[in-house]
Amino acid sequence: MSLQELERLYTEAKNALPEITEAAALENWENKFIGRKGAITLLVRSVGQLPKEDRAAFGQRANQIKSEMESAYAQRADLIRQRELAKSLEEGEIDVTLPGRPTPTGGIHPATQTLREIYAIWADMGFQVFRTREVEDDQTNFEMLNIPPHHPARDMWDTFHTTTPGVILRTHTSPGQIHAMRRFAPGPIRVILPGMCFRYEQISTRKEIQFNQVEGLAVGHNIRLSDLKGTITAFARRIFGEDRKVRFRGSYFPFTEPSMEVDVECMLCEGKGCSVCSGTGWLEIAGCGMVHPVVLRNGGYDPTVHSGFAFGMGPERITMLKHGINDIRYFWGNDLRFLEQF
Ligand code: PHE
């Protein structure tokens, strides 16, 4: 042990320190030089083994070196800690100027959109929404509507039966007429009855086994065919456009008398005739008529005092006409590529 050795250690320690950039390496350095068993520490302690005359000079130099190295170590440790902090801050940095990740949102089904449009138009004309059941009894779906069992008119509605005899899925919204009349008789009625209907159909581009209908019913004193025609025409013009021509064709339904079907001028060919209107220039949008006296009586009204009109329309069909959709199966196929277009 000598001053030379001490100076050599000093130089080694001093030169090594600036190279150190990590906490682990710094700890090694500390252990090697100034820790409890570090080379410099051991030298400082060994001063007693020197010849007396050398002790003072060696001890002084050794202590000086030790304290210089200790403060250099502290500075270095500080620097490394700051660098590590800065590094971790940088790594975890959030760039608040980046655009957000888009969240996909759902939309309103095209059938629902049309339904809402239809509700709004009828609401403007004073018609309230009245909802009735989708599972009906044969009585209300047919008999109360003047369609007795075995009546040939039953062929107009292919029916889904349940395992309970007499309980069926409604084939149209017309049984809602009976429910509404029994609820409000003998008072006046102005309601629409929207909802899902079911028919045992061969599914095709034009026919589905389930579809919506919007039934309408007005009952009161002095309600006439001209009221029905005027009201339906007002509706058709609002949903298809102000200049749209409307025509009424005589038809037959057991629960209305007289009965009519409503056609509007084809909006795809403007009445010239195309494949959608099968060359006729007209598109059928609804069935309607004056409520049959038998039906009024079944609903609790006296047909010599009260009269009424009723209509039934298909909102899916109206949606197809408005948007030029050529296949009704899209509506309940749940294909997002179709639904996202609306
Ligand atoms: N319920 C008839 C159908 O499903 C439509 C209709 C309703 C006709 C009301 C006249 C009056 O075809």
Residues whose N, C-alpha, C, O or C-beta is under 5 A from the ligand:
A	BS01	LIG	T171 H172 S174 F253 T256 G287 C288 G289 A310 F311 G312
